[in-house]
Amino acid sequence: MLSNFQEKLNQVNGMMKELAGMILKGEELCFEGFKSKSMEMLDAARESVKVCRPMANEIDNEVIKTLALYGPEATQLREMVGYLKITNELVNSASNIRSYVKHNKALIVSGFDIGELESSFVPLHRSALNAIRHMVEMIDLSVSEEETRKLYRHIKVEESKCDDLYSVVQKDISEMLCRIDVDPLDFITVLKLAKKLEQISDHAINVAKLLLYIKTGGELESY
């Protein structure tokens, strides 16, 4: 039979997986909306992360109640502290998705042709999405330490790709500005779009670092 604390920990972990799943669904819909230029898909992406903040608050409150009721120590305390920091990263990811939707819809309305940038934007989207998928896998309590480290390495690779691809988008935009007569504000919006994807991958690696801390201990970093 599980202890009361372990049951509470499983409950919090389940809520955390549900919250991370909302982020994953939102990013999947953003990617589909980008490829199809679908306002409906983008609206669905925004809707999918609508309750992320209330759920994060609920998780935080459960963690605080658990700390007060059971006074966990060592590894158990590490898990609770890690979860408090993870919710903040996931809320910021949801905010990035909402901003992405706003900027992408603005480009669709303006009629901006992003075709020349798809060679860098599609891989950027894919890497951000892969980072989130691995992050969701990593949250599961049943994942071994070895698998946790493996997933962390995968996320680190995808986050690094996002950084590189964001630089490529910046370069491509600079070149297009010199030869295409388009409203410069559209290019600024495109750059914001790419930045949101890069930031989503940053939040994924921050969550991964916290999950690695929960599993293995060590120093707790500030992000």
N, C-alpha and C positions, 0 to 999 in steps of 0.2 A: 504494500500500500504506500502511495506517495505521501510525503509529509505535507502539511498545510502550506509551508513555504514553497515547496516544489510545485504544488498545484497552482499556486498564485504565479510563480515564475512561468509555468507553461501557458497560463492565461495571458500574461503580458506578452510573451513571445508570439502567441497566436494573433494578438491584436497588432503587434509590430509587423508580422508578415502580411496581414490584411492591409495595413497602411502602405507598406512598400509595394504591394500588389496594385494599389491604386496608381502609384507613380508609374509603375511599369505599363499599365494599361493606357495611361495618359500619353506616355512617350510613344507607344505603339500606334496610337491613333494620330498623334502628331506626324509621325513618319508617313502613315498612309495618306493623311490630309495633304502633306507636302507633295507626295508623288502624284496624287490625283487632282490637286488644287481644289479640294472639296471643303467648302465652308461647313458642311454638315459634320464631316469627320473632325474638323478642328473644334467645332462647338462641343462635340461629344468628348473630345480630349479635355477641354476645360471643365466640362460637367463631371468627368471621372475623378477630378482632384478637388471637387467642390467642398467635400467634407473632411479633407485632410487635416486642417487645423483643429477642428473640434475633436477629431479622433486622437490627434497628438496630445491635446490637452487631457483627454480621458486617460490615455496611457500614462502621462506624467502623474496624474492624480493617483492612479493605481500603484505606481512605483512608490510614491511618497507614502501612501497608506501602508504598503508592504514594509517599507523601511521602519515606519512607526510601530507596526504590530509585531514584527518578527526580529528586528534588530540584527539583520544578517551581518556576518563577518567575512573577511578574506575574499574568497572567490565569489561568494554569493553577493557580497556588497559591490564587488567589481562589476558584476552583471547589471545590477540596479543602476549604478552610476553611469555605465555605458549606455543603457537604454535612455536615460534622461537626455544625454547629449545627441543620441541618434535621432530622436524625434525632431529636434531642431533642424538637423540636416535634411530630413525628409520633408518638413514644412517648406524649407527653402527650395527644394526641388520642385514642389508643387507650384510655388510662386514663379519659378522659372518657366514651367510649362504654361501657366496662364499668360505670362508675358510673351512667350513664343507664339501662342495662338493669336494674340493681339497683333503682333508684328506681321505674321504670315497672312492674316486676313487683310491687313492694310495693303500688302503687296498684291494680293489677288484683286482687290478693288481697283488699285491703280493700273492694273494691266501689265505690270512689270514682267518681262520675260526672263526667268531665272535659268533658262536652258543652258546657257554657257557656263553656269556655275555648278551645274548638277554633278560634274565629274569630281568636285571636291565636297559638295554638300551631301550627296548620298552616302559616301563613306563616313562623313562626320556624323550624320544621323545614325548610321549603323553602329558605329563605335560607341556612341552615347547609349544606344539601346542595349548593346551587348554588356556594357558596364552595369546597367541597371539590372539586367537579367541575372548576372553573376552575383550582384549584391543581394537580390531576393533569395537566391539559393543559399547564400552565406548566412542569412539570418536564422535559418532552421537550427534549433538546438541540437538535433540529432547528428549534425555534420561533425565529422571527426576533426581533430586538430590538423592532421595532414591535408584533408580536403579543404579546410578553412584557408590554410596557407596557399594551396593551389589556386583557389578561387581569388584570393587576394592578388596573386601574381597576374591572373587573367585581367582583373579590373585595372591593375596598374598599367598593363600594356594598352588597354583600350583608352584609358585616360591620357596616356602619352600620345596616342594616335590623334585624339581629339585636339590636343594642344598643337600638334604639327599641322593638322588639317585646318584649324582656325587660322594659322599663319598663311596657309595656301589661299584660303578665301580672301584674306586681306590683300595678298599680292594680286590675285585675279581681279578684285574690285579696282585696285589702283590702275591696272592695265586697261580695264574696260572704260574707266573714266576718261582716259586719253583718246579713245576712238569711237565712243558711242554717245550720241546726244540723248541723254536720259536725265530726268530730274535727280540731282545729287541726293536729295532726301531719300529717294528710293534705295540708293546705294548704302546710305546710313542705316536704313531699316534692315537691309540684307545683312549688314555687319552685326546689327543687334541680334538678328535671328541666329547667326552663327555663334555669337557670344553666349546666348542662352544655352545652346547645346553643349558648348565647352564647359559652362558652369554646372550643368547637370552631371557631367562626368566627374567634375571636381567634387561634387557632393557625394557621388557614388564612392569615390576613393576615400573620402573622409569617413563615410559609414563603414567601409571595409576596414579601415585602420582601427576604428572603435570596436568592431566585431572581433578583430584579431586580438585586441587588448583584452576583451571579455574572455576569449578562449585561452590566451596564453599568458596574460599578465604583462609586466613591464611598465614602461613609462606612459602616462596618459598625456597626449599632446593636446594643445589648443589649436583650433582651426579658425 
